[in-house]
Amino acid sequence: MGNTAGVLILAGAGMAIAHAALPDHWMPLAMIARAQRWPRRRTARMASGTALAGMLLVAVGASLKTLVHQQNEMVGGALLATGRAGIGLSTMGRGSPRWCWWLWNW
């Protein structure tokens, strides 16, 4: 059991590092830094901040895992209800792909 857990942890860590090396994670930050002519120190600070935010989200997700697992039926029902409402609104012509226009105009 212990050997299997260790292998899984190492495999997960390896996949996480490989996934983080893909350019879709770091390229947008690099392009913004270059376009805005940020110094390397500011770019590093922004990269560290996004990494810390990601770690915080993982910790929050892990702490909420048991709560969501206990409320599995309720969460599933809420997701189905919102999905059906969205489909209903879009078939009636009241749905809009720009429902969150304020988010994109920040």
C-alpha positions in Angstrom: 0.0 0.0 0.0 2.7 2.5 0.9 4.7 1.7 -2.2 1.7 2.3 -4.4 0.9 5.6 -2.7 4.5 6.8 -3.2 4.5 5.8 -6.9 1.1 7.7 -7.4 2.4 10.8 -5.6 5.6 10.8 -7.8 3.6 10.3 -10.9 1.2 13.0 -10.0 4.0 15.4 -9.2 5.8 14.6 -12.5 2.6 15.2 -14.5 2.0 18.5 -12.7 5.5 19.7 -13.5 5.2 18.6 -17.1 1.8 20.2 -17.4 3.1 23.5 -15.9 5.9 23.5 -18.5 3.3 23.8 -21.3 3.3 27.3 -22.9 -0.4 27.9 -22.3 0.4 28.5 -18.6 3.4 30.8 -18.8 3.2 32.3 -22.3 0.4 34.8 -21.5 2.3 36.2 -18.5 5.5 36.4 -20.6 3.7 38.2 -23.4 2.0 40.7 -21.0 5.3 41.3 -19.3 7.1 42.0 -22.6 4.3 44.2 -23.9 4.1 46.2 -20.7 7.9 46.3 -20.5 7.9 44.9 -16.9 11.2 44.4 -15.2 12.1 40.8 -14.4 11.5 41.4 -10.7 7.8 42.4 -11.4 7.3 39.4 -13.7 8.7 37.0 -11.1 6.5 38.6 -8.4 3.4 38.2 -10.6 4.3 34.6 -11.4 4.8 33.9 -7.7 1.4 35.5 -6.9 -0.4 33.3 -9.4 1.3 30.2 -8.1 0.3 31.1 -4.6 -3.2 31.7 -5.7 -3.3 28.3 -7.3 -2.0 26.6 -4.2 -4.6 28.5 -2.1 -7.4 27.2 -4.5 -6.1 23.7 -4.2 -6.2 23.9 -0.4 -9.7 25.3 -0.4 -10.8 22.6 -2.8 -9.3 19.9 -0.7 -11.0 21.3 2.5 -14.3 21.5 0.7 -14.0 17.9 -0.7 -15.6 16.2 2.2 -18.4 18.8 2.3 -19.2 18.4 -1.4 -18.9 14.6 -1.1 -21.5 14.6 1.7 -23.8 16.9 -0.3 -23.3 15.1 -3.6 -27.0 14.7 -4.5 -27.7 18.3 -3.7 -24.8 19.6 -5.8 -25.7 17.4 -8.7 -29.3 18.5 -8.6 -28.3 22.2 -8.5 -26.0 21.7 -11.6 -28.8 19.9 -13.5 -31.3 22.6 -12.6 -29.1 25.4 -13.7 -28.2 23.6 -16.9 -31.8 23.0 -17.7 -32.7 26.6 -17.0 -29.9 27.8 -19.3 -31.0 25.4 -22.1 -34.6 26.6 -21.6 -33.7 30.2 -21.8 -31.5 29.8 -24.9 -34.2 27.8 -26.7 -36.8 30.6 -25.9 -34.4 33.2 -27.3 -33.7 34.8 -23.9 -30.3 33.3 -23.3 -27.3 35.2 -24.5 -23.7 34.1 -24.9 -22.7 37.5 -23.4 -24.6 37.0 -20.2 -21.5 38.1 -18.3 -20.5 41.1 -20.4 -19.3 43.0 -17.4 -16.7 40.3 -16.7 -15.2 40.7 -20.2 -15.2 44.5 -20.1 -13.0 44.8 -17.0 
